[in-house]
Amino acid sequence: MLSKKAAYRLYRILEIIPGALVWATFAIALVLSFVNPLFVIAFIIIFDALWLSRITYLLVHLLTSFRKFRRESRKDWLSLAEKQTGFGEILHLIFLPTFKEPIEVVRQTLQGLTQINYPVNRLFVVLCGEERDEANFLGVARQMEAEFGQTFFRFFVSVHPKDVPGEVAGKGANIAYAGRQVQKQIDELGLAYEKILVSSFDIDTVVHPQYFACLTYHFLTVPDPQHASYQPLALYNNNVWDSPFLMRVVAMSTTFWLMTEQMRPERLFTFSSHSMPFKALVEVGFWQSDIVTEDSRIFVQGLIEYDGNYRVVPLFIPLSMDTVMSQTLKQSIANQYKQQRRWAYGVENFPFMAWNFWGNKNIPFLKKFRYIFNQLEGIYSWATAPILIFVLGRLPIAVANARNLTSAIIQNTPHILSIMMTISMIGLVASAFISLTLLPPKPSHVPRWQWVVMFAQWIVFPVTMIAFGSIPATDAVTRLMLGKYLGFNVTEKFRRKF
């Protein structure tokens, strides 16, 4: 049994590993570019070739996922769900955490819940506010209750206390508090935990009309449904026609990555808005209140609680959320960076998994290895790949040319890299076309030529990979490595009025 001090030191070592790997890679690539540029040039060619093969592999998954999304979206999920035993007993408990969001955002989300192809009297809606924003929140809550309170099975308002010791102020702490409050009501009503599905939604989440029918069908038909979370596709379409083009590319890139992950459920984590059984939520102790990335951590909690017998079931029905947008481009860029950094801070799951997997002999070794490796490799590639491909990959060539070094590999490297970039453009063009098909109808205030911009904007993808990918991911792992822990940053929700 480790002492408290020894345990702390060991956990800190685990927190240091991701950042140390990233910075070691940058340092080695930088030093060797001057010491042995030929070696680095050869490495970059091999690295780029591997990434090209990986992009091809992911493109196949993206196209397959896209076809499945189109097919699944056309199904009448309600008819399918109604045929299943127990359909009428399922209750959907929906948590909507909010902090200073405009009433228009909250109203759009609740309005979307009233327009679903599913009995709305089976929805238990929980509007979760913060004491730090109590006056504003209670005003919004009263208005929303007046407009929608009689529509649903229940409409519950929760106010999370401020400055609770040991908590990180944010979404996780908010909905964990609300969950325990709602549990008391559920117990008073005598409702069975096994018949309740929980959906944790960001406040800007607008559900697809078929979502709850699709979710219910899968819950009633998949094996061992109590030991699974359910992950829909995330589209950022609510304000996509009005947001800056940089933010649109970042948002759509996120959607594409998640679509490829949907085709690989063995490595899938929950992300952003998702659903899970209430029974499982209670048994894992609700969402953790002292972390930033509660959306992915709740899956890890299930994985540990049930000795590896927990998984994510992909749903190919989308939920729509906001792209990052503020009143100015400068603020939009800043908020986009902070959002990506917060998402990359999911690296905090790596030490948590490694720590809890170590002593658990009931989880198969290969399953533990796969999740830990995928978590570590994912954040490592996120932070390093764009920099190595687009920045450090050019440095050894410049050094070799400056020293007048001559060899076949040095002379042919620019040509080889150019061919690879040309081939990779096929994937970029395919992504651009797919992105157009995922767009919502063009609003009347948007000019027709904006369609051209929606396609051409993908030319900045390499820039967004670095500015909103590699740099914030490196920032996140560095903060964890140094023990400068990140707090929860709420992304501003802004809508233009026309």
N, C-alpha and C positions, 0 to 999 in steps of 0.2 A: 504494500500500500504506500503510494507516494505521499510525501508531506505536501502541505498546501503550497509551500514555496517551490518545491521540485515540480509539482504539477503545473504551476504557473509558468515556470521556465520552459517546460516541455511544450506547453501549448503555444508559448511565444515563438518557439523554434518552428512550429508548424505554420504560424502566421507569417513568418519571415520567408519561408521557402518559395512561394510564388514570386514575390518581388525580387528575391535574390536571383532566381533563374532568369527573369527578364533583364535585370541590370547586368548580370554576368554576360548574357548574350550580346547586349549592346556594347559592353566594354571590350569583349573579345573581338567582335567584328570590327570595332574602331581601331584597336591596337594592331591587329593582324593586317588591316588594310595598309598600314605603313610598314610593318615588319615583313610581311609575306603577302603582298597583294595578289600574286598569282594563285595562292591557295584560296584566298577569299573569293576571287573571281570564279574559280572552279566550284566552290561551295555555293555561291549565289546561283550559278547556272543549274546546279542540281536542285537547289531549294526551289527555284522558280518552276522547274519542270515538275517537281512534286506538287507544287501548288496548282499548276495548270491541270494536272490530272485530278487533283482534289476538286477544283472548280467544275470540271467536266462531270465528275461523280455527283456533285451537289446539284448541278443543273438538271441532270436526269431525275433526281429526287424532286426538284422543284416542279418540273413539267408533269411528273406523275401526280404530285400533290395537287397541282393546279387542276388537272383533269378530274381528280377525285372531288375536289372542292366544287367544281361546276356540277358534277353529277349528284353529289349529296345535297346541294342547295335546292335542287329541283324536286326532291322527294317530299311526299306528304308525310312528315314524321308524326303528326298527330294521329293520323289513321293507323299508322304502324304501332304507335305507343298504346292507343286505346284497346288494341287487341291483346295486350299483355296482362297477365294476372297481376292484380294489385295496382293497376294504373290510378284508380280513383283514390287511393290511400296516400299517394305521394304528396308531400308538402315541400315547397321550395322556400328556403330561408335566404334572403338576399341582403347582404351587408353593403351599404353605400357610405363609405367614409368621406367626409368633406371638411375642408379647412379653407375658409375665405373664398371659396369659389362663387362666381356670380350666380344669381338665382336662375338665370337663363340656362346655365349648364345643368343644374339640378333638375329643372323642369323638363328639359329635353330627355334626360335619362328616365325619369318617371313616366313621361308621356310615352316613351318607347315601350315601357313595361305594360302599358294599357293596350298596346296595339299588337300583341303577340298572338300567334295561332295556338293558344293554350288557355285553359280556364284561369282567368286572373284571380279568381277567388281561392286559388291554391297557392298564392304568393304571400309570404310573410315578409314585408319590407321593413328594413331597419335603417333609418337615417342616423348616421353616427357623426356627431360633432365634437368639438373640443371646447373645454372651458376657456382656453386662451382666446377663443373667438365666440364666446357665449352669446353676447348681445346680438351680433349679426346672425349667428347660426339659428338661434331660437326664433328670430323673425322670419328667416327662410323656412324653418321647420313648420312654423304655424301656418304659413301660406301654403306650403306643400300639403300639409295635412288637410287643410280646408279644400284643396283642389282634388286630392287623390285618396284621402284617408278612408273613404267609404268604398273605394274600388277594390281593395285587396282584402285578403283574409284578415290580416292585421297590419297596422302601420305603427311602428314603434320608434320612438325618438330617444337617443342615448347621448349623454354629454360626458365625455371622458375627462376626469379631473386632471388639472395641470400639476406639474412638478412632483410627480410620483417618484420616490426614490428607486433607483435601479432601472428606470425605464428610459428608453430613447424615444423622445417625443416624435410620433409619426404614425403611419397607417397601422403598423402591427399592434402597437399599444392601444390604439383607438378601437380597432375591431375586436381585440382580445377582451377588452373591458365590456364592450357592447355584447359580445358573445355570452359572457357569464351572466349579464343582466337578462338577456333573452332566455337563457337556459332556465332561469327561475320561472318565467312565464310559461315556457313549454312544459315544465313539470306541473305547474298549477293547472294547465289545460289537459294534462294526462296524455300528451302526445308521445308516441313511440319514437325514440331516437332513430331506429332502423328505417323509418319511413320518411325521414327528412333529409333533403339534399341542400347543402349550403353553397351559395355562390358568393364569392368575395369579389366585388367589382370596384374598379376605380370609378370615381364619381362621374366621369365623362363617358362611361360605357353605355352605348346604345345597343341593345340586343337585337339580333336577327329575329324576325317573327317566328322562325322555326326552332330557335335555340332550346327552349325548355322542353319542347316535344322531343327533340333529338336527344337531349340529355336524359330525359325520363326513359326513353326507349332503350338507350344503352345501359342505363342503370338496372333496368328490369331484365336485360338479356345477357349481359356479359357475365363470365364466370367470376364468382367471389366479388360482387360489386361493392361490398363494404370495405374492401381493402384496395381501393383505387380512387385516384383523383381524375378529373375529367377536364381536358384542356382544349378549348376552342381555338380557332385561328384568330389572330389579332390583326385587324385592319385599322389604319389610322385615317379614316375617311370623313369624320365629322366636319372638319374645316379645311380639308385638303386643297380645295380650290382657292382658298384665301391665304394660305400660309406661304412663307418664303420658299423658294425652290430648293435651297440647301436642306431645309427641314423636311421637305417632302421626300428627297432622296434618302435621307437617313431613316425616315419612318418606313418607307417602302422596303428598304434594305433589311430592316428588322423583320418586317412581315415575311420577306422571302426566306430569311434564315429560319424563322419559326416554321414555315411551310416545309422546309427540308427536314427539320427535326420531327415534324409530325409523321414522316415516313420512317422514322427510326425510333419507335416507342421505347426500345430497350435503353436508350440514353436520354429520354425525355424527362425534363423537370417541369413543374408547374411554373407559370410565368404570368405576371400581371393578373388579369381577370380570369378566374377559373372556378371550378366547382368540386365539391367533395362531400362524402357522407357526414352528417352531423355526429353520428356515433363515433366515427374515427376522430373527428375534431375534438370531441370531449375527451376521448381516451388518450390523445397525445397532449392534452393540457392546453388546448387552444393555441393561437399564434403566439410566438415569443414576443415579449414586450421590450427586449433590450437589444434588438438588432435592426438593421436597415432593410434587408431583403426578406421580409416575411413571406412573400409570395412563393419563392423557391424553397425556403427553409421549412415550410409546413409539409412539403413532400418528404424532405429528409427526416423530419420528425416521425412521419408515418413509417418510413423505411426502417428506422431504428426501433420504434415501438413494436412493430410486428416482425422483427427479426428477418427483414428482407422481403417479407410477403406484402409488399405494397408497390403499386405501379401507377403509371399515368396512362389513361386511355385517351388517345387523340380523337377529337371531334372535328370534322371538316365543315362545320357551320361557323361563320365568323361573328365576332363582336366588333363593333366599330368604336374607336376612341379618337381623341384629338391628336393631331400633330402638334409639335411645340410651336407656339405662336404668341408673341407679345406685341405691345404697341409699337416697338421699334425693332429694326433688324438687329441692332447691337444687342438688345436684351434677349431677342429670340436666340441668337447665337450662344449667349451666355447660359441661358436656360437649357438649351439643347446639350451643351457640354456637361452641365450638372446632372441632367437626366441620364446621359450615357455613363457618366462616372458612377452614379448610384446603381445603375444596372450592373456595371462591371464589378461593383463592390459585392456582388454575389460570390466573389472569391472567398468571402468570410465563411462560406459553406465548406471550403476545403479543410481547414483545421478542425471544424466541428465534426465532419464526417470521419476524418482520420482518427480523431480522438475517440469517438464513440464506436467506430468499427473495430478498433484495436482489441478491445476486451470482449467483443461479442462473437462467440464461437458458433452461434446459430445461423449467422448470415454466411452463405457460401463465399469462399475466398474469391472466386472469379467475379461474383457480383460486386463485392466490395472493391476489388481492384478496378473493375470497369467504371464504376461511378467516380472513384477517386481520380483515376487517370483522365476520364472525360472532363471532369471539373478543372483539373490542373492544366491539361493540354489546351482546353478551350480558352481559358484566360491568358495562357502563355501565347497562343497564336494570335488572339485578339490584340494583345499588346505589341508583339514583335513583328508579325508578318508584314503589315503595311510599311513599317519603317525599313525593314530589310529589303523589301521588293522595290520601293520607290525612292528611298533616300540612301541608306548605307550601301545598297547594291551598286551605286554609281561611284562611290568613293574610291574603291581599289582600282577601278579603271582609270580614274583621273590621276591617281598616284602613279600607276604604271606608265601612263602617257607622259607625265611630268618627268619621270626618270628615264624616259626613252627605252623602256623595256620592250623587247620584241619577242613574240612567240605566237604561234598559230592561235592559241586560245585567247590571247589578249586581242589580237587583230579581229577575230571572228565573234567575240563576245557581244559587241553592240548589235551585230546582225542577228545573232541567235536570240538575244533578248527582244529585238524588234519583232521577230517572227512569233515569239511567244505572246507578246502583247497583242499582235494582230489576231492570233487565234483566240485569245481571251476576250476580244471585242465581240466575238460571236455570242458569248454568254451575256455580255452587257446589252447587246441589241435585243436578244431574246427577253431579257429582264425588262427592258424598256417597253416592249410590246405587251408583255403580260401585265405590267403596271397600268397600262391604259385600259385594259379590260376590267381591272379591279376598281376603277374610279366610279364614284357615284355620279348621277346625272349632273351635268354642268348647270350651275345656277344662272339665272337670267342676267345677273349683273356682270358675269364673267364673259369677256369677248371670245369669239371663236378661235382666234389665233393662239389662245392659251393652250389649245390641244398640242400645238407644235412645241411649245415650251415644255409641256409635260413629257414629251418624248426626248427633246434635246437636252433636258436638264441632267440626264444620266452621264453626260460628258464630265461632270464634276465628281463622279463617284470616287476616283482615286483620292481626291482632296478630302472628301468626307470620311473615307476610310482612315486617314491619318488624323484629321482634326477632330472627328467625333467618334473615332474608333481606337486607334493605337494610343493617342495621347491621354484621353480620359481613362483608358484601361490601365495604362502605366501609372497614372496618378493614383488610381484606386489601390493597386497592389503595393505601391510605395507607401501609402498611408497605413495600410495594414502592416506592412513590414516594419515601419518605424513606430507603430503603436499610436499613431495619430488618427484615432478612429473617426470614421465619418458619421455625421448625424444625418437625419432624414431631411432631405430637401424636397419640399412640395413644388411640383412643376406648375407654374402659373397657367391658368385657363383663361384665354381671352378670345372673344368673338367680336368680329367687326359687325357693325349695324348698318344696314342699307335701307 
